[in-house]
Amino acid sequence: EAPPPAPDEEEPPFYLWPYRYRTAIDNLERAGVGPLPYYAASTYLTGVLCFTVGLIAEIAPAFAFGYEPTVVRWSFLFGSIGFSLGGFFECLQNRTFTEFYFSKGKVGAFLNFVAGSIFCVGAKYAWSDTKMSCNMYGLGSAVYMLGSSLQIIMWKDEQFGLTFLTVLNNLGSPGKLATLATTADKGELDDSHAHFSGLGAFFIHVYCACGAVSMYNFNIEMRTFIEGSSWRSFQFAFNEFLPCMFAHMMMALTSAVMRTPKVAPYRQLYRAARWVCLVLTVNSCCTLFEFLIYQIRS
């Protein structure tokens, strides 16, 4: 007689509120990870929200009710502190300060901590030296770019925990798990297509650059729209935002399709989308350069 089927396990509820710290920490503890990943993620999220408040105040000063400089300075300061703390928790998780051996996770976490600290210096200078403040933010952004580039390489090498969840970087080859279901019936395991190629990693950098530069252009055009209330300016802003949307869709697609498809016409479409994004990146960079030249001349 066959045993009765096991009852379906009830799926745990999904919470939209990201600051349910007790639930998050309990889940991490059950996984044997510890609370540091949640500390890093929550402080980064808090920093992003603080920067968002300052960005809104810069683009639309009316929302600051006449206190734009104060709102921008304090929100950027708290955002910088959040970014710095996020990098610090990453360093603790990767044992950057206690175990002295080289790994991409340690270097990436340390770069994030340094970049966040430079942001804090730039936020402090906002009250006394605006030019120095902008220079510090620029330097911190460059360091963040290096750290992000290193994390893309970690993603290419199947270290999916990056600098946030280091336990995932020590599971061997997660690509084997990803291809297990499709190859089990063959009695073999082939993970040759579960890795990024060098060209694939290059285009991930392109997508990130496209999204960042496009967002800069969008913010500039949105400021023009808010100041002039012209729907044509809003259309320009929306047009500048489209490359950012396309780049994020390509990154989402790349997370599922790590290698170029072999079957026509998907192979040609996938390659064409890559090069279209590269052209959009160049175009957005040219637009940003024109914005900067216009500001310098005026």
C-alpha positions in Angstrom: 0.0 0.0 0.0 1.4 3.4 -1.0 2.0 5.8 1.8 -0.3 8.8 2.0 1.0 11.9 0.2 2.8 14.4 2.4 0.9 17.5 3.2 1.9 20.6 1.2 4.2 22.8 3.2 2.8 26.3 3.8 5.0 28.9 2.1 6.2 31.6 4.4 4.6 35.0 3.8 6.4 37.6 1.7 6.7 41.0 3.4 7.1 44.1 1.3 8.3 46.2 4.3 12.1 45.9 4.2 12.8 46.8 7.8 11.2 43.7 9.4 14.6 43.2 11.0 13.5 40.4 13.4 12.0 38.3 10.6 15.1 38.9 8.3 17.6 38.2 11.0 15.8 35.0 12.2 15.8 33.7 8.6 19.5 34.4 8.2 20.2 32.8 11.6 18.4 29.6 10.5 20.5 29.6 7.4 23.6 29.8 9.5 24.7 33.1 8.0 24.3 35.7 10.8 22.8 39.2 10.7 25.6 41.1 8.9 24.0 40.7 5.4 20.8 42.3 6.7 22.7 45.2 8.4 24.6 45.9 5.1 21.5 45.7 2.9 19.3 47.8 5.3 21.9 50.6 5.7 22.5 50.7 2.0 18.7 51.0 1.4 18.5 53.8 4.0 21.3 55.6 2.3 19.5 55.3 -1.1 16.3 56.7 0.4 18.1 59.6 2.0 19.9 60.4 -1.3 16.5 60.2 -3.1 15.1 62.9 -0.8 18.0 65.2 -1.6 17.7 64.5 -5.3 14.0 65.3 -5.3 14.8 68.6 -3.5 17.4 69.4 -6.1 15.2 68.6 -9.1 12.0 70.0 -7.7 12.9 72.7 -5.1 9.2 73.4 -4.4 9.0 70.1 -2.5 11.6 71.4 -0.1 9.4 74.3 0.9 12.2 76.9 0.6 14.7 74.8 2.5 16.4 73.2 -0.5 20.1 73.7 0.5 19.4 72.4 4.1 17.4 69.4 2.9 20.0 68.5 0.2 23.0 68.8 2.6 21.5 66.8 5.5 20.0 64.1 3.3 23.2 63.7 1.4 25.1 63.5 4.7 22.8 60.8 6.1 22.9 59.0 2.8 26.7 59.0 2.8 26.8 57.7 6.3 24.4 54.9 5.3 26.7 54.0 2.3 29.7 54.0 4.5 28.1 51.8 7.2 27.0 49.4 4.4 30.6 49.1 3.2 31.8 48.6 6.8 29.3 45.7 7.4 30.5 44.2 4.1 34.0 44.4 5.4 33.0 42.7 8.7 31.3 39.9 6.7 34.2 39.4 4.5 36.7 39.6 7.4 38.6 42.3 5.6 40.1 43.7 8.8 40.9 40.4 10.5 42.1 37.9 7.9 44.9 39.2 5.7 44.6 37.2 2.4 43.5 38.4 -1.0 40.1 37.8 -2.4 37.8 39.7 -4.7 35.1 39.9 -2.0 37.5 41.5 0.5 38.7 44.0 -2.1 35.2 44.8 -3.2 34.0 45.4 0.3 36.9 47.5 1.2 36.4 49.7 -1.9 32.8 50.2 -1.0 33.7 51.2 2.5 36.4 53.7 1.2 34.0 55.1 -1.3 31.3 55.6 1.3 33.8 57.3 3.6 34.8 59.7 0.8 31.1 60.5 0.3 31.0 61.4 4.0 33.9 63.8 3.5 32.1 65.3 0.5 28.9 65.7 2.5 30.8 67.5 5.2 32.4 69.9 2.8 28.9 70.8 1.4 28.6 73.4 4.2 31.9 75.2 3.5 33.4 74.4 0.1 30.9 73.3 -2.7 33.7 72.6 -5.2 35.6 70.4 -2.9 32.3 68.6 -2.0 31.6 67.9 -5.7 35.2 66.7 -6.1 34.9 64.3 -3.2 31.6 62.9 -4.5 33.3 62.4 -7.9 36.2 60.6 -6.4 33.9 58.4 -4.3 31.8 57.6 -7.4 35.0 56.5 -9.2 35.9 54.2 -6.3 32.4 52.8 -6.3 32.8 52.2 -10.0 35.9 50.1 -9.4 34.1 48.1 -6.7 31.1 47.5 -8.9 33.3 46.4 -11.7 34.9 43.9 -9.4 31.5 42.5 -8.3 30.6 42.0 -12.0 33.7 39.9 -12.3 32.6 38.0 -9.2 29.2 37.4 -10.9 31.0 36.2 -14.0 33.0 33.7 -11.8 29.7 32.5 -10.2 30.4 34.1 -6.8 26.7 35.2 -6.6 27.0 36.3 -3.0 29.2 39.2 -4.2 30.2 41.2 -1.1 26.8 41.0 0.5 26.3 37.3 1.3 29.7 35.7 1.2 28.4 32.2 2.1 27.1 31.9 -1.4 30.6 32.4 -2.8 31.8 29.2 -1.1 29.3 26.7 -2.4 31.5 25.4 -5.2 29.8 25.9 -8.5 26.3 27.2 -8.4 26.1 26.8 -12.1 26.0 23.1 -11.7 22.9 23.4 -9.6 21.3 25.6 -12.3 21.9 23.1 -15.0 21.1 20.0 -13.0 17.5 19.8 -13.9 18.0 20.0 -17.6 20.9 17.5 -17.8 19.9 14.9 -15.2 18.1 12.8 -17.7 21.3 12.5 -19.7 23.2 11.2 -16.8 25.8 14.0 -17.0 26.3 17.5 -15.9 27.4 20.2 -18.3 27.9 23.7 -16.8 29.9 25.1 -19.7 27.1 27.5 -20.6 26.5 28.6 -17.0 29.3 31.2 -17.0 29.6 34.6 -18.5 32.1 35.0 -21.3 34.5 37.9 -21.2 32.4 39.7 -23.8 29.3 39.1 -21.7 31.1 40.8 -18.7 32.0 43.7 -20.9 28.4 44.3 -21.9 27.3 44.1 -18.3 29.6 47.1 -17.7 28.1 48.8 -20.8 24.6 48.3 -19.4 25.6 49.7 -16.0 27.2 52.8 -17.7 24.2 53.2 -19.9 21.8 53.2 -17.0 23.9 55.6 -14.9 24.5 58.2 -17.7 20.9 58.0 -18.9 19.7 58.8 -15.4 22.0 61.8 -15.2 20.5 63.1 -18.4 17.0 62.4 -17.2 17.5 64.4 -14.0 18.9 67.3 -15.9 16.0 67.4 -18.3 13.5 66.9 -15.5 15.0 70.0 -13.8 14.4 71.9 -17.0 10.9 70.7 -17.2 10.1 71.7 -13.6 11.6 75.1 -14.1 9.9 75.8 -17.5 6.7 73.6 -17.2 7.0 72.7 -20.9 5.7 69.4 -22.0 8.3 69.3 -24.7 10.9 69.3 -21.9 9.1 66.4 -20.3 9.2 64.6 -23.5 13.0 65.2 -23.7 13.3 63.9 -20.1 11.4 60.7 -21.0 13.5 60.2 -24.1 16.6 60.4 -21.9 15.2 57.8 -19.5 14.5 55.2 -22.2 18.1 54.0 -22.5 18.1 53.4 -18.7 15.0 51.2 -19.0 16.5 49.3 -21.9 19.8 48.7 -20.1 18.0 47.3 -17.0 15.9 45.0 -19.2 19.1 43.7 -20.8 20.7 43.1 -17.4 17.6 41.2 -16.3 17.7 39.2 -19.5 21.5 38.5 -19.0 20.9 37.1 -15.5 18.8 34.4 -17.2 20.6 34.0 -20.5 24.3 33.9 -19.7 25.4 32.8 -23.1 24.3 34.0 -26.6 21.5 31.7 -27.9 22.5 29.4 -30.7 19.2 29.2 -32.6 18.1 31.8 -35.2 16.6 34.4 -35.0 17.2 34.7 -31.2 21.0 34.7 -31.6 20.8 37.6 -34.0 18.2 39.5 -31.9 20.3 39.0 -28.7 23.5 40.3 -30.4 21.7 43.2 -32.0 20.2 44.2 -28.6 23.7 44.3 -27.1 25.0 46.6 -29.8 22.0 48.8 -29.7 22.6 49.3 -26.0 26.2 50.1 -26.8 25.1 52.8 -29.3 22.6 54.2 -26.7 25.4 54.4 -24.2 27.6 56.4 -26.6 24.7 58.6 -27.4 23.9 59.2 -23.7 27.5 60.0 -23.0 27.6 62.6 -25.8 24.4 64.2 -24.5 25.9 64.4 -21.0 29.1 65.9 -22.4 27.0 68.6 -24.2 25.1 69.4 -21.0 28.5 69.8 -19.2 29.9 72.0 -21.9 26.8 74.1 -21.9 27.1 74.6 -18.2 30.8 75.5 -18.4 30.2 78.1 -21.2 27.2 79.7 -19.4 
